[in-house]
Amino acid sequence: MQGISVITNAAGQPKTLTIDVEQHDQSLDPLVNGLLDLLMQKTEDTERQEFLYASGALANRAYSDDEPEYTDAHLIERNPNYRPK
């Protein structure tokens, strides 16, 4: 098909699918658009997961093993050093 090519491995199984989004057969638009939407969603999900993992890893490195255990009560405790302007 025009604008779509498949590269196979030595065993003849599909390895790489290439779609020229400007030159493909227009009857394949729903398929091409669906694949592009799926790839974009997968990329966003993967990036978010990687960001969350990296953020957690950095937060864990910020505290040593002998840090006191903080509870929710500590999060709402008034800061005695805070001076509003």
C-alpha positions, 0 to 999 in steps of 0.5 A: 500500500502506498505510504505504508511499509513493513520490515520483517525480521529473519523469521518473516515476522513484522518488526517495523511498521512505517507510515508516511502520514502525508503519502498514505492511501486516504482510505486508511485515514481511520487506521492511521489516525487511530494509531497516531492517537494511541502512540500519543496517549502511550507517550503521555502516559509513559512520560507521566509515569517516568516523571512520577518515578523520578520525583519519588526517587529524588524525594527519597534521596532528600531524607536519610534513614534516621529521619523522624517519621512525619505524620499528617499532623506535622503537615498542618502544624503552624510554622512559628517562624512564619511572618506574614508581610 
